[in-house]
Amino acid sequence: MSSKWWIPRRTAQLTILALIASPLLGMTFFRGNLAAADLFGLPLADPLAFLQALIGGMVIVLPYLGSALLVAAFYFILGGRTFCGWICPVGLITELGEKLRRRMGSGEVTMPLTASRWSLGLVLLTVAMTGIPLFEVLSPIGIINRAIAFVSLMPLLVLAAILLVEITVSRRVWCRSLCPLGGFYSILGRFSPVRVGFIENRCTHCDDCLRVCPVEEVLTPSLKLGARQVTAGDCSRCFACVDSCHAKALSIDLFYK
Amino acid sequence: MDSETTCSGITRRQFLKGSAITPLTLILAGTGVATVYLRHADAQGFTLRPPGAIAEKRFLAACVRCGKCAQACPYLSIKMAGGEAGVGIGTPVIVPREIPCYLCSDLPCVKVCPSGALDKKLEDIEKIRMGTAVIIDRESCLSIRGLRCEVCYRQCPLIDKAIVIEPRHNTRTGEHTIMEPVVRKEKCVGCGICEKSCVLPKPVIVVQKTVETQKDSYEF
């Protein structure tokens, strides 16, 4: 291991869970969940939840627009699916499920990453046509959030179903290919300057990075064709590839190449 | 990689899989879920929302289910709906028979709502229209039967405005007065305190869908 990016990343994921649980312990600096929240008085909002509320509810509240833009700008700069890799509690759980799946050696089927963009389209179309915010209704993120903040355990069955399918049938299918929020961020974060860089002449083609990458398709252009950066918006900026690279061929760039 | 590989590293087969089969699967799965799971939250009848909630259909879309209103409610009146609410999963509900809305004058739930699902234009608690109380079972109401109950009237935060007592002669006994509680629909905010306070095991006064104008005192 040449670096240890997994430590701050895991810390961030666990901090989010602790923040959501904090009101239960009587602490007041955090309110809400990943759909909309107040952190030390700073209002934060999920931009996709904002879009659904805007399209389906036809209400616009300016401070809400501001907080959604703030969060969108944050992920635009950090790039790709940073949300999926560092923040999302479902990501944390399916990541642990993935470890189990590898041990069992089951569920090797993969679905294409583009599907998440289609499911984003489906969500936006549904809310425009029927006024039903499909993602807020079905979102396992919301289900986990409420399970923690309001101790409601039954809806966690949805999460259990996702985990079951991911472990036995298709690897990380929800996060990779079905989650509309992942699709949303993969579009939003496509042009970020924070990217994984690739130095071709250092690469030994051991393929360690491909084995740890949750969305290994994003590394293909670099490894096969020598592209100098991972440009795909689907990269979750988890930097597991950087951690795994013994030859130091992968690094973190803060600029375009 | 074989000769079919394009510059983006995607084969024709992969492309077709991604752009034809996947959306088809998604649409099928989506309609499946929609028919079974996405019925209207209203399907089971009226749902009492926190103060300031916009019209139910728009509310379902505008509410981002962040739970801040429930966290702000000092009486824990606001609960988050579970899967039984269908499309309404994760939206705030008030079940008056458990804990009604006690009408905080500073409306903390409305203040914290980020998305406008609870309308911030609402400032005066007397302008709240969450629902309207209705006496659904006049035969069982103790006051209407001639006893001195009137608990709903005395508990009503808008006593003598939203619930009034209309006395009339008790023709059955011939010598007493029936002190009948009557809901003034145009004043009722729908907080549910009357429903909570009804002394009968099954409340005879309950909050239902908002009725703006009074047509008949005995309408139910």
Interface residues (C-beta under 8 A of the other chain):
Chain A: P23 R31 G32 N33 A35 A36 A37 D38 P43 A45 D46 A49 F50 Q52 A53 I55 G56 G57 M58 V59 I60 V61 P63 Y64 S67 M111 P112 L113 T114 A115 W118 S119 L122 T126 V127 G131 I132 P133 L134 E136 V137 L138 G142 I143 N145 R146 A149 F150 S152 M154 P155 S177 L178 E217 T220 P221 K224 L225
Chain B: M1 C7 S8 G9 Q14 K17 G18 S19 T22 P23 L26 I27 G30 V33 A34 Y37 L38 I54 K57 R58 F59 L60 A61 A62 C63 V64 R65 C66 G67 K68 A70 Q71 A72 K79 M80 G82 G83 V87 I89 G90 V112 P114 S115 G116 A117 K120
